[in-house]
Amino acid sequence: NAGVTQTPKFQVLKTGQSMTLQCAQDMNHEYMSWYRQDPGMGLRLIHYSVGAGITDQGEVPNGYNVSRSTTEDFPLRLLSAAPSQTSVYFCASNSAGPSYEQYFGPGTRLTVT
Amino acid sequence: AQKITQTQPGMFVQEKEAVTLDCTYDTSDQSYGLFWYKQPSSGEMIFLIYQGSYDEQNATEGRYSLNFQKARKSANLVISASQLGDSAMYFCAMRAAWNYGQNFVFGPGTRLSVLP
């Protein structure tokens, strides 16, 4: 049981480049989320999904796209990278129900130059 | 809108002593969950403890306990007998029960340093 996996662990992009951060979970969780973590700001929700085929925006969605074709996978796409997107990105998943905690992936450290 | 406040950017505690990390929250929902996560320097997010808004007893998990005061909207984390390995960032988070899939709101975190 691998839990939540993310690839890559580190990435450097040039301004304007695009890329996809991969996220997968093997716990059959309905809910998956993407966060970014910046110093002093905690975690901010980018996009989330409540099931295959269903996604919605979080607090900071601009510049990012998501899709959820399967229960297991929830990739995050950066359309045209900007230095403001330099951050650590976490993917998380959880079961339905208010008492269920989120399980987090190890994170991806992204630098945009 | 939900909001989490953690007013202590950094805290120091002597090894083997207890420490309280503050968390206050703001929500108009009656049913919600409160969570604490630990983030060591290695970067992973580790779930510590959960408290439901209707739970009558304060949650405990080993050396972690949650001092839940619903009327004051506070959910402070108490770590007893601090260890050097407790040095980390600690995040308080909340989720409203009606929106429990995606609406985790996190506080800015408190950096705890345990001194030998």
Interface residues (C-beta under 8 A of the other chain):
Chain A: E30 Y31 S33 Y35 G40 M41 G42 L43 R44 L45 Y48 S49 V50 D56 G58 V88 F90 A92 N94 A96 G97 P98 S99 Y100 E101 Q102 Y103 F104 P106 G107
Chain B: I4 P9 S31 Y32 G33 F35 Y37 G43 E44 M45 F47 Y50 G52 F91 A93 R95 A96 A97 Y100 G101 Q102 N103 F104 F106 G107 P108 G109
